[in-house]
Amino acid sequence: MVAPLIWAGVALGGLYLGGKAMNEVGETVDGTAKLVKWATAGGALYVSYRALQSGGVLK
């Protein structure tokens, strides 16, 4: 009789911790998206600079 109550507690604890972990993953994904956005912008700026430099516009 006690075993089902223990397993129910374990299941509820797992659901709670799983939900908390999903919130952490969501925040991490948002941070990663911002990092990728800025890395892409920086890469585009660098490629543009190198193209202008090789074209003789910049020294």
Secondary structure, 3 states (H helix, E strand, C coil): CHHHHHHHHHHHHHHHHHHHHHHHHHHHHHHHHHHHHHHHHHHHHHHHHHHHHHCCCCC
